[in-house]
Amino acid sequence: MKLKLHHINLCSTNVKEMDRFYRDVLTLGDEDSAELPPLNKDKGLVGDVSFVTDGVIQMHLTPKDVLNSFKSGQVVNPLERGHIAYRTDDIEEFMRHLDDQGVPYSDWGSNAVKGWHQVFFYDPDGNVIEVHQIVSE
């Protein structure tokens, strides 16, 4: 099982201003559309997202949603403060690893992003971490 940093998600009450900041001040640009996650908008779990990149790591700028856990039915809310995300080549093995380590997690499956199996969990300070694998539906 390999892990590779994939994206950093920041939540904001003003995504448009965050987008302008990261583009104008940090000179980040557009991600190749083929690399963008296919959001599952029909589930209503994620609002309008801005995607920017340095050419290697994506940033997902999402609307802050403190009620997302109620909508999703999941304990871990990735849209309250944001999260860092890693991509794995074996999500089932990674979930077994979390179980072995005694780390509780929310298994979102592909509910938020079509074709990505996502799990979210907390580090010891309460920061949200996502690990996902691209899967066929």
N, C-alpha and C positions, 0 to 999 in steps of 0.2 A: 504494500500500500504506500503510494507516494502522495505527498502534499506539496502544493505549489501555491504561493500567494496569487490570488486572482483579482480581487477588487476590495476597495474600501468603500463602505456605504456611510454617508453622512446624512443625517436627517435635519430638516430645516422647516421653519415656518415660512420661508421665502426662497423657494427653489430657484426662481428666476434670478434673484440677486446673487445667490451662491454660484449659479452657472456663470454669470458675468464675472464674478471675482476669480474663479478658477481659470476661466479662459483669458481674461485681460491681465490679471496680476501674475498668475503663474504660467501663463501662455500654454495651457493645455488645449488639446484639440479634440476633434471628433473621432470616435472609434469607428472602425470599419463596420458597416451595418451587419455584415455576416457574423461578427463577433458579439453582437448585442444579445442579451437574454430575451427570449420571447415571453414577455410578461403575460400572465393569465388574467387579462383584464375582466373576463366574464365572472371571475370569482370576487372581484372588488376588493382584493387584499392589498393592492398597491396603487397609488395614485400616479400622477404624471411624474415621470422620472427623467432627469437629465443625465446623460452619459458623457463623460469627458475622459481623456486618457493622456498619459505621457508617452504613449507608443508601446508600453509594456504592461502597465497596471491600469485597470479601469477604476474610475471613481463613479459611483452611483449616487446621485444627489436626489433624495426622495423626500416627499412631504412627511413631516413628523406626524405620527398617528398613535397617540397613547391608548387608543381603544382597539388597536389591531389584534391583540390577543383575544378579545371577545369575538371579533369577526372570524378569525381563523380557527378558534377553538384550541389554540396552542398556548402553552404556558410561557414560552420564551417569545418576547416581542422584539423583532429586529428593526422596527420602525419607531421606537421611542427615542433612542439615543444614537442609533446607527450600529454598524458592526464591521468587522473585518472578515473576509471570506477567502477560503482556500478551496482549491479544486483537488479532488482525489481521483484515482483510477479504480477504487474499490470501496464504495460507500458501505456495503454490507460488512466488510472487514473492519472499516473504521468504526461503525456502530458497535461491533463486538468489542473493539478496543475500548471505546467509551464505557461500555458495560463492565469490562474487566477492571477499568480504572475507577469505577464507581461514580462516573460523571453522568448525572441526569441530562436528558436532551429532549427537544421537541423534534419529532420526525414529520416534516412538512410534506414529504413525498414530492410530487410535482404540482402541488396546488398553487403556488405563487408564480413559478416559472415553468412553462411547458418544456418538458424534456430535461429538466434538471431535478435530480433527487436531492433535496436539501435537508440538512439537520442543523439545528441551532442549539447552542448551549452557552453557559456563562463561564468565564474564567474566575479565579478567586476574588477579584475585585468587582465582579458584576458586569464586566464588558462582554458584549455578545459576540460570539464567534459562529460563523457559518462554515460548514464543509459541504460541498456538493459534488455530484458526479453527473456528467452528461449521460442520459439514458434514452433509449428509444421508447416511444409510447405505444 
